[in-house]
Amino acid sequence: MSILSVEHLTHGFGDRAIFNDVSFRLLKGEHIGLIGANGEGKSTFMNIITGKLTPDEGKIEWAKNVRVGYLDQHTVLTAGMTIRQVLSSAFDFLYEMESQMNDICEKMGEASPEELDTYMEELGTIQDLLTMHDFYMIDAKVEEVARALGLLDIGLDRDVTELSGGQRTKVLLGKLLLEKPDILLLDEPTNYLDAEHIEWLKRYLTEYENAFILISHDIPFLNSVVNLIYHMDNQELNRYVGDYDKFQEVYAMKKSQLEAAYNRQQKEIADLKDFVARNKARVSTRNMAMSRQKKLDKMDVIELAAEKPKPEFHFREARTPGRILFETHDLVIGYEEPLSKPLSLTMERGQKIVLTGANGIGKTTLLKSILGLIPPLSGSVEQGDYLEIGYFEQEMTGDKDNSCIEEIWKEFPGFTQYEVRSALAKCGLTTKHIESRVKVLSGGEQAKVRLCKLINRDTNILLLDEPTNHLDADAKEELKRALKDYKGSVLMVCHEPEFYEGLATDVWDCAKWTTRVI
């Protein structure tokens, strides 16, 4: 019995087709990795199966009474809610039952004996359900999950809008785990998570008895938790048994077999056409030519999928800066409260430094303090001479109603339309993406638009805040190559050791100077 059945799904945005006649089944206990390049429709697929989007065509059918938990990369948390309230909202269905129970108790005062019997029966059922779901232990459960995810140390009464990207992801993940759904849908859950909590999630999913569908571009993470891969490519969805490495092996073999069959068929078509052209006019050979033509007409022609545009990142380099890029003197970073001990740090020309450590300890705050975007609580930052800084923020800010072309033009008004389109195409975006509004793009495509702005500016130091989030495997690989070739200096926040190994000259563990216990 399948938990989820998707039949003949077709969907698109405007003239951009995403799926064409896609079918999919999810069975009990399957641990599925949903993969594909940026913009192939992975998050759209999740939105369709959860009912957030209505498909153009097709049927989506869930098994009866299945409770679905969805971790969405774009979930907005309500301002004014505390971490405790968000986590407790996992039990909203129990609070509703309690409210029903209170209503029944009020009605019982004026009920007839017959109604009283009915109310007593309803009351007993609700109380049994509340006890079965540990309603009277909700606070203890919330604290248990909060402790596992390092949320207790942040403070459960903190407003959720004050949280960093990683802390926000942990809150949403905590709520999901408290809901204990029958199936988990996880859209890039490792984005913004630090190494310690990625390990914790890895262990949790490995031991998870129910089914889950996981979207991720983190290959080591995928390999350790999934037993099936569904590959989204060219409006199709194909199933592969095994982990990501096994998928790559089988996919490469399928691709080479298809190419070989295509080449053989193309040769056969050329030979048949040549024979027909040379023999159709001669009476003696006309029948043979007609026979070859019929064969040509009936032939099921093999088509190779168009190669996806691969991104090419080449950072433009400004003049050489002074030897010292920045120095901090007893710098204390933070907002109302200090996030660090007094810091005296120095970065020299040519260094490529990675900042590591748990979420919420001040890595982003340090970058913003060095840039002068946030005033220090005490101490000072001294920038070196002739700095041309390129800054990549965690999330896209500003007006997402712009098209990609307008977004780049706003940054580089001197570019011709050809130059704008060419710059975006080099970042791996197709014509349809380039003409789309930024808000309809996937997280990975939005990241490529932001990288496009960065690589077209002359810089000699890059400050990058988790640049690999949302990027697919090809884009990550190309970004790593480009950063290795970059003659300037790099200061980068990153939680992916496989990305910065061989690239970083220094790794600074921010846990050594933070005042936060996370």
C-alpha positions as CSV (number, residue, x, y, z in Angstrom):
1,M,0.0,0.0,0.0
2,S,1.5,3.3,-1.0
3,I,1.5,6.3,1.4
4,L,1.5,8.7,-1.5
5,S,0.5,8.2,-5.1
6,V,1.2,10.8,-7.8
7,E,-0.2,10.1,-11.3
8,H,0.4,11.9,-14.6
9,L,1.5,15.2,-13.0
10,T,2.0,18.1,-15.4
11,H,2.8,21.6,-14.2
12,G,4.5,24.8,-15.4
13,F,4.8,28.5,-14.7
14,G,3.8,30.6,-17.8
15,D,5.6,29.1,-20.8
16,R,8.2,27.4,-18.6
17,A,7.3,23.7,-18.1
18,I,8.4,22.0,-14.9
19,F,6.9,18.5,-15.1
20,N,5.5,16.6,-17.9
21,D,3.4,13.5,-17.2
22,V,5.3,12.6,-14.0
23,S,4.2,9.6,-11.8
24,F,5.6,8.7,-8.3
25,R,4.8,6.4,-5.4
26,L,6.0,6.5,-1.8
27,L,5.9,3.3,0.2
28,K,6.2,2.7,3.9
29,G,9.7,3.1,5.3
30,E,11.3,4.5,2.1
31,H,14.0,7.0,2.7
32,I,14.0,9.1,-0.5
33,G,16.6,11.7,-1.7
34,L,14.9,14.0,-4.2
35,I,17.7,15.5,-6.3
36,G,18.2,17.6,-9.4
37,A,19.9,20.8,-10.6
38,N,18.7,24.2,-9.3
39,G,15.3,25.2,-10.8
40,E,14.3,21.6,-11.9
41,G,11.2,21.9,-9.6
42,K,12.1,20.0,-6.4
43,S,10.5,22.6,-4.0
44,T,7.5,23.0,-6.5
45,F,7.0,19.2,-6.3
46,M,6.9,19.4,-2.5
47,N,4.4,22.3,-2.7
48,I,2.2,20.3,-5.0
49,I,2.1,17.1,-2.9
50,T,1.4,19.2,0.3
51,G,-1.5,21.0,-1.4
52,K,0.2,24.4,-1.4
53,L,0.1,24.5,-5.2
54,T,-2.5,23.1,-7.5
55,P,-1.0,21.2,-10.5
56,D,-2.1,22.0,-14.1
57,E,-2.9,18.3,-14.5
58,G,-2.6,15.1,-12.6
59,K,-3.8,13.3,-9.4
60,I,-2.2,13.4,-6.0
61,E,-3.6,10.8,-3.5
62,W,-2.4,10.3,0.1
63,A,-3.4,7.2,2.1
64,K,-6.1,7.9,4.7
65,N,-5.2,9.5,8.1
66,V,-1.6,10.1,7.1
67,R,0.0,13.0,9.1
68,V,2.5,14.9,7.0
69,G,5.3,17.1,8.4
70,Y,6.9,19.6,6.0
71,L,10.1,21.5,6.7
72,D,10.0,24.3,4.0
73,Q,13.1,26.4,3.3
74,H,10.8,29.5,2.8
75,T,8.6,29.2,5.9
76,V,8.0,32.6,7.5
77,L,7.8,32.7,11.3
78,T,5.3,35.1,12.9
79,A,6.8,38.2,14.6
80,G,6.0,38.3,18.3
81,M,6.0,34.5,18.7
82,T,8.6,32.9,21.1
83,I,10.6,29.7,20.4
84,R,8.4,28.0,23.1
85,Q,5.2,29.0,21.3
86,V,6.4,27.8,17.9
87,L,7.5,24.4,19.4
88,S,4.2,24.1,21.4
89,S,2.2,24.8,18.2
90,A,3.2,21.2,17.2
91,F,0.4,20.2,19.7
92,D,-2.3,22.6,18.3
93,F,-4.5,19.6,17.6
94,L,-4.4,18.6,21.2
95,Y,-5.1,22.1,22.4
96,E,-8.2,22.1,20.2
97,M,-9.3,18.8,21.8
98,E,-8.8,20.4,25.2
99,S,-11.0,23.4,24.1
100,Q,-13.7,20.9,22.9
101,M,-13.5,19.2,26.3
102,N,-14.0,22.5,28.1
103,D,-17.0,23.3,25.8
104,I,-18.6,19.9,26.7
105,C,-18.0,20.5,30.4
106,E,-19.9,23.9,30.1
107,K,-22.8,22.3,28.3
108,M,-23.1,19.5,30.8
109,G,-24.5,21.9,33.4
110,E,-27.7,22.4,31.4
111,A,-28.0,19.0,29.7
112,S,-30.8,16.5,29.8
113,P,-30.0,12.9,31.1
114,E,-29.8,11.6,27.6
115,E,-27.5,14.4,26.5
116,L,-25.4,13.9,29.6
117,D,-24.7,10.3,28.7
118,T,-23.6,11.4,25.2
119,Y,-21.4,14.2,26.6
120,M,-19.8,11.8,29.2
121,E,-18.9,9.4,26.4
122,E,-17.4,12.2,24.2
123,L,-15.5,13.5,27.2
124,G,-14.1,10.1,28.0
125,T,-12.9,9.6,24.4
126,I,-11.2,13.1,24.3
127,Q,-9.5,12.5,27.7
128,D,-8.2,9.1,26.5
129,L,-6.8,10.7,23.4
130,L,-5.1,13.5,25.4
131,T,-3.6,11.0,27.8
132,M,-2.4,8.8,24.8
133,H,-0.7,11.8,23.2
134,D,1.0,12.8,26.5
135,F,-0.9,16.1,26.5
136,Y,-0.1,16.7,30.2
137,M,3.7,16.3,29.5
138,I,3.9,18.8,26.6
139,D,6.2,21.2,28.4
140,A,8.7,18.4,29.3
141,K,8.6,17.2,25.6
142,V,9.2,20.7,24.3
143,E,12.2,21.1,26.6
144,E,13.6,17.7,25.7
145,V,13.7,18.5,21.9
146,A,14.9,22.1,22.6
147,R,17.8,20.7,24.5
148,A,18.8,18.2,21.8
149,L,18.8,21.0,19.2
150,G,20.7,23.5,21.4
151,L,17.6,25.8,21.7
152,L,17.5,25.9,25.5
153,D,20.7,27.9,25.6
154,I,19.3,30.6,23.3
155,G,16.2,30.9,25.6
156,L,12.8,29.6,24.8
157,D,11.2,33.0,25.4
158,R,13.3,34.7,22.6
159,D,11.2,36.2,19.8
160,V,11.7,34.0,16.7
161,T,12.3,37.1,14.4
162,E,15.6,37.7,16.3
163,L,17.1,34.4,15.4
164,S,19.9,33.6,12.9
165,G,19.1,31.4,9.8
166,G,20.5,28.3,11.6
167,Q,18.5,28.9,14.8
168,R,15.4,29.4,12.7
169,T,15.9,26.1,10.9
170,K,16.4,24.4,14.3
171,V,13.1,25.8,15.6
172,L,11.2,24.6,12.5
173,L,12.9,21.2,12.7
174,G,12.1,20.9,16.5
175,K,8.4,21.6,15.8
176,L,8.4,19.0,13.1
177,L,9.9,16.3,15.3
178,L,7.5,17.1,18.1
179,E,4.6,16.6,15.7
180,K,5.8,13.0,15.1
181,P,4.3,12.8,11.6
182,D,3.9,9.6,9.6
183,I,6.0,11.1,6.8
184,L,8.7,13.8,6.9
185,L,9.2,16.2,3.9
186,L,12.5,18.0,4.3
187,D,13.5,20.8,1.9
188,E,17.3,21.4,2.4
189,P,17.3,20.9,6.2
190,T,21.1,21.2,6.5
191,N,21.1,24.8,5.2
192,Y,22.3,27.0,8.0
193,L,22.8,24.0,10.4
194,D,26.2,23.7,12.0
195,A,28.3,20.5,11.9
196,E,27.2,19.2,15.3
197,H,23.5,19.4,14.5
198,I,23.9,18.0,11.0
199,E,25.4,15.0,12.7
200,W,22.5,14.8,15.1
201,L,20.0,15.0,12.2
202,K,21.9,12.4,10.3
203,R,21.6,10.0,13.3
204,Y,17.9,10.8,13.7
205,L,17.1,10.2,10.0
206,T,19.2,7.0,9.8
207,E,17.1,5.5,12.7
208,Y,13.8,7.0,11.5
209,E,11.3,4.2,11.0
210,N,8.8,6.0,8.9
211,A,9.1,7.3,5.4
212,F,10.7,10.6,4.4
213,I,11.5,12.7,1.3
214,L,14.6,14.8,1.5
215,I,15.8,17.5,-0.8
216,S,19.5,18.2,-0.4
217,H,22.6,19.2,-2.3
218,D,24.8,17.9,0.6
219,I,26.2,14.7,-0.9
220,P,27.8,13.2,2.2
221,F,24.6,13.8,4.1
222,L,22.4,12.2,1.4
223,N,24.7,9.2,1.2
224,S,24.4,8.5,4.9
225,V,20.6,8.7,5.2
226,V,18.7,7.7,1.9
227,N,18.1,4.3,0.3
228,L,16.4,5.6,-2.8
229,I,17.1,8.4,-5.2
230,Y,14.5,10.2,-7.4
231,H,16.2,12.3,-10.0
232,M,14.4,15.3,-11.4
233,D,15.6,16.3,-14.8
234,N,14.2,17.6,-18.1
235,Q,10.6,17.5,-16.7
236,E,10.9,13.8,-15.8
237,L,11.3,12.0,-12.4
238,N,13.3,8.8,-12.5
239,R,13.8,6.3,-9.7
240,Y,17.2,4.7,-8.7
241,V,17.8,2.2,-5.9
242,G,20.6,3.0,-3.5
243,D,22.4,6.2,-2.3
244,Y,23.7,9.2,-4.3
245,D,27.0,7.5,-5.3
246,K,25.1,4.5,-6.7
247,F,22.8,6.8,-8.6
248,Q,25.7,8.6,-10.2
249,E,27.2,5.3,-11.3
250,V,23.9,4.0,-12.9
251,Y,23.0,7.4,-14.3
252,A,26.5,7.7,-16.0
253,M,26.0,4.2,-17.5
254,K,22.5,5.0,-18.7
255,K,23.7,8.2,-20.3
256,S,26.6,6.6,-22.2
257,Q,24.3,3.7,-23.4
258,L,21.8,6.3,-24.7
259,E,24.5,8.3,-26.4
260,A,25.8,5.1,-28.1
261,A,22.3,4.1,-29.2
262,Y,21.7,7.7,-30.5
263,N,25.0,7.7,-32.5
264,R,24.2,4.2,-34.0
265,Q,20.7,5.4,-35.0
266,Q,22.0,8.7,-36.5
267,K,24.4,6.7,-38.7
268,E,21.5,4.4,-39.7
269,I,19.3,7.4,-40.5
270,A,22.0,9.0,-42.6
271,D,22.6,5.8,-44.5
272,L,18.8,5.3,-45.2
273,K,18.4,8.9,-46.3
274,D,21.4,8.6,-48.6
275,F,20.0,5.4,-50.2
276,V,16.6,7.0,-50.7
277,A,18.1,10.2,-52.3
278,R,20.2,8.2,-54.7
279,N,17.6,5.5,-55.7
280,K,14.1,7.0,-55.6
281,A,14.3,8.4,-59.1
282,R,15.4,5.1,-60.8
283,V,12.6,2.8,-61.8
284,S,14.6,-0.4,-61.0
285,T,15.4,0.7,-57.4
286,R,12.4,2.9,-56.6
287,N,10.6,0.1,-54.6
288,M,13.7,-0.4,-52.4
289,A,13.9,3.3,-51.9
290,M,10.2,3.5,-50.9
291,S,10.8,0.6,-48.4
292,R,13.7,2.5,-46.8
293,Q,11.6,5.7,-46.6
294,K,8.8,3.8,-44.8
295,K,11.4,2.5,-42.3
296,L,12.6,6.1,-41.8
297,D,9.0,7.3,-41.3
298,K,8.2,4.6,-38.7
299,M,11.5,5.0,-36.8
300,D,11.2,6.0,-33.1
301,V,13.9,8.7,-33.1
302,I,16.1,8.8,-30.0
303,E,16.5,12.3,-28.6
304,L,19.3,13.4,-26.3
305,A,18.3,15.9,-23.6
306,A,19.8,19.3,-24.1
307,E,22.9,19.8,-21.9
308,K,22.2,22.0,-18.9
309,P,24.1,25.2,-18.9
310,K,27.0,24.8,-16.4
311,P,27.9,27.8,-14.4
312,E,31.2,29.5,-14.9
313,F,32.4,31.8,-12.1
314,H,35.4,34.1,-12.6
315,F,35.9,36.7,-9.9
316,R,37.2,40.0,-11.3
317,E,40.2,41.3,-9.4
318,A,40.8,44.9,-8.2
319,R,44.2,46.5,-7.5
320,T,46.4,44.8,-4.8
321,P,45.5,46.1,-1.3
322,G,47.9,46.8,1.6
323,R,49.4,43.9,3.5
324,I,47.0,44.2,6.4
325,L,43.3,43.8,5.3
326,F,41.8,44.5,8.7
327,E,42.7,44.5,12.4
328,T,40.3,44.4,15.3
329,H,41.3,45.9,18.7
330,D,39.5,44.4,21.7
331,L,36.4,44.2,19.5
332,V,33.2,43.0,21.3
333,I,30.5,42.2,18.8
334,G,26.7,41.8,19.5
335,Y,23.4,43.7,19.6
336,E,22.0,44.3,23.1
337,E,24.2,41.6,24.6
338,P,27.9,40.8,23.8
339,L,28.4,37.7,21.5
340,S,32.2,37.6,22.0
341,K,35.1,38.2,24.3
342,P,37.3,41.2,23.3
343,L,38.8,40.1,20.0
344,S,42.2,41.2,18.5
345,L,42.2,39.6,15.1
346,T,44.4,40.3,12.0
347,M,43.8,39.3,8.4
348,E,46.6,39.6,5.9
349,R,46.6,39.8,2.1
350,G,46.4,36.3,0.5
351,Q,44.7,34.6,3.4
352,K,41.5,32.5,2.7
353,I,39.9,32.1,6.1
354,V,36.9,30.0,7.0
355,L,34.8,30.8,10.1
356,T,33.3,27.7,11.8
357,G,31.2,27.0,14.9
358,A,27.6,26.5,16.0
359,N,24.7,28.7,14.9
360,G,24.1,31.9,16.8
361,I,27.6,32.4,18.2
362,G,28.2,35.5,16.0
363,K,29.8,34.5,12.7
364,T,27.5,36.7,10.6
365,T,27.7,39.4,13.2
366,L,31.5,39.4,13.0
367,L,31.4,39.8,9.2
368,K,28.9,42.7,9.5
369,S,31.0,44.3,12.2
370,I,34.1,44.2,10.1
371,L,32.1,45.7,7.2
372,G,30.9,48.5,9.5
373,L,27.2,47.5,9.0
374,I,26.9,46.9,12.8
375,P,28.5,49.1,15.4
376,P,30.7,47.2,17.9
377,L,29.6,47.1,21.5
378,S,33.2,48.1,22.4
379,G,36.6,48.1,20.8
380,S,37.3,49.0,17.1
381,V,37.8,47.6,13.6
382,E,40.5,49.1,11.4
383,Q,40.3,48.4,7.6
384,G,43.4,48.3,5.5
385,D,44.3,50.5,2.5
386,Y,42.8,50.1,-1.0
387,L,40.2,47.5,-0.1
388,E,37.5,46.6,-2.7
389,I,35.1,44.4,-0.8
390,G,32.6,42.0,-2.2
391,Y,29.9,40.8,0.3
392,F,27.6,37.8,-0.1
393,E,24.8,37.7,2.4
394,Q,23.0,34.6,3.6
395,E,19.7,35.5,2.1
396,M,18.6,37.8,-0.7
397,T,17.4,41.2,0.4
398,G,15.5,43.9,-1.4
399,D,12.8,43.8,-4.1
400,K,12.1,40.3,-5.3
401,D,9.5,41.6,-7.8
402,N,12.3,42.7,-10.1
403,S,13.2,40.4,-13.0
404,C,16.7,39.0,-13.0
405,I,17.7,41.4,-15.8
406,E,16.4,44.4,-13.7
407,E,18.3,43.1,-10.6
408,I,21.6,43.1,-12.5
409,W,20.9,46.3,-14.3
410,K,20.2,48.1,-11.0
411,E,23.7,47.0,-9.9
412,F,25.5,47.7,-13.2
413,P,23.5,50.5,-15.1
414,G,26.3,50.8,-17.6
415,F,25.8,47.2,-18.9
416,T,24.1,46.7,-22.3
417,Q,21.2,44.2,-22.3
418,Y,23.5,41.7,-24.1
419,E,26.1,42.1,-21.3
420,V,23.4,41.5,-18.6
421,R,22.0,38.4,-20.3
422,S,25.5,37.1,-20.9
423,A,26.6,37.6,-17.3
424,L,23.5,35.7,-16.0
425,A,23.9,32.9,-18.6
426,K,27.5,32.4,-17.4
427,C,26.1,31.8,-13.9
428,G,24.1,28.8,-15.2
429,L,20.7,30.6,-15.7
430,T,18.6,29.8,-18.9
431,T,16.8,32.5,-20.9
432,K,13.5,31.6,-19.2
433,H,15.1,32.1,-15.7
434,I,16.7,35.4,-16.8
435,E,13.4,36.8,-17.9
436,S,11.5,35.6,-14.7
437,R,10.9,37.6,-11.6
438,V,13.4,36.8,-8.8
439,K,10.6,35.7,-6.4
440,V,9.6,32.7,-8.6
441,L,13.1,31.4,-8.8
442,S,14.3,28.6,-6.5
443,G,16.8,29.3,-3.7
444,G,19.7,28.0,-5.8
445,E,18.8,30.2,-8.8
446,Q,18.4,33.3,-6.5
447,A,21.9,32.5,-5.1
448,K,23.3,32.4,-8.7
449,V,21.8,35.9,-9.3
450,R,23.6,37.2,-6.2
451,L,26.8,35.5,-7.3
452,C,26.4,37.2,-10.7
453,K,26.5,40.6,-8.9
454,L,29.6,39.6,-7.0
455,I,31.7,38.2,-9.8
456,N,31.1,41.2,-12.0
457,R,32.5,43.7,-9.5
458,D,36.2,44.4,-9.1
459,T,37.2,43.0,-5.6
460,N,40.3,42.2,-3.7
461,I,38.6,40.7,-0.6
462,L,35.4,38.6,-0.5
463,L,33.3,38.2,2.6
464,L,31.0,35.2,2.1
465,D,28.2,34.2,4.5
466,E,27.4,30.5,3.8
467,P,27.7,30.8,0.0
468,T,27.0,27.1,-0.7
469,N,23.4,27.1,0.7
470,H,20.9,26.1,-2.0
471,L,23.6,25.6,-4.7
472,D,23.5,22.3,-6.6
473,A,26.6,20.1,-6.9
474,D,27.8,21.6,-10.3
475,A,27.6,25.2,-9.0
476,K,29.3,24.2,-5.7
477,E,32.2,22.6,-7.5
478,E,32.6,25.6,-9.9
479,L,32.5,28.0,-7.0
480,K,35.2,26.1,-5.1
481,R,37.4,26.2,-8.3
482,A,36.8,29.9,-8.8
483,L,37.6,30.7,-5.1
484,K,40.8,28.6,-5.4
485,D,41.9,30.6,-8.5
486,Y,40.9,34.0,-7.0
487,K,44.1,36.0,-6.3
488,G,42.3,38.1,-3.7
489,S,41.6,37.2,-0.1
490,V,38.5,35.4,1.3
491,L,36.7,35.4,4.7
492,M,33.9,32.9,4.6
493,V,31.3,31.3,6.9
494,C,30.9,27.7,6.0
495,H,29.6,24.5,7.6
496,E,30.8,22.1,4.8
497,P,34.3,20.8,5.4
498,E,34.3,19.1,2.0
499,F,33.8,22.5,0.3
500,Y,36.6,24.4,2.1
501,E,39.2,21.6,2.3
502,G,42.0,22.5,-0.1
503,L,40.7,26.0,-0.4
504,A,41.1,27.5,3.1
505,T,44.6,28.7,4.3
506,D,43.2,29.1,7.9
507,V,40.1,27.8,9.8
508,W,39.0,30.0,12.7
509,D,36.8,28.2,15.3
510,C,34.5,30.9,16.6
511,A,33.5,28.7,19.6
512,K,36.8,29.7,21.2
513,W,35.8,33.3,21.6
514,T,32.1,33.4,21.8
515,T,30.3,34.2,25.1
516,R,27.3,32.1,24.0
517,V,26.9,28.6,25.3
518,I,25.2,26.9,22.3
